[in-house]
Amino acid sequence: MKLLYLIEDVLNNELNKIFSDLRNQLEETANIIQQLVTNDKQNVRLKEVLVIEKIKAELKKDALHMWSQKPTNQRFIGFLRKKENIKAREQFIKEYANRYNREIELFRFILKGIM
């Protein structure tokens, strides 16, 4: 009878060790999966930010092109020594980009649904 209890104890210990090892492996796997999901979410956010920044850069490029098409008397200041009116140029770019803020926010919302 003692031998039967001894065998039962050994088997229980071995089973507990096996289950403990399995639990640890499952926890490690769950942690890895959680990190992958977190990294994926971060990658999606990064892609979203990059796309929006690319759009903003294109808007600025378009605004600069439009600015360069304006008449000289609107772009430059000074009588004898003409220099570009930087404040007016920056204000023009800002206003041009602001016209598209609503569309950019809508696009950001759409991107969140896609990515």
Phi, psi and omega in degrees: 000319178299323179296321179296317177295320178297315178296318179298317178297316180297315179296318178299316179298316180295316178297317178299319179295316180297314179296322178296316178298317178298318179298317179297318178296319178295320178296318177297316179297317178298320178296318179297315179298317179299319178295319179297318179296316179297315179298321179296317178297320179294321178296319178297315179297318179298316178300317179300313180297318180296319179295314180297318179295324177295319177298315180297321178296320178295321177298318179296318178299316177298318180297318178296322177296314179297321178299318182292341179274348179292156178299151183303320183294342176271336184265334185243152176236160180103153182261301180274317182248099183275136173220154184294139178279092185297318180299316180294321179297312180296322178295319178298315180297316181298314180295321179297313180294322180297332178298335185254005181302319181296317179295322179296317179295322176295317178297318177300318179297317179295318179300321179298325178287330182277316188273000000 
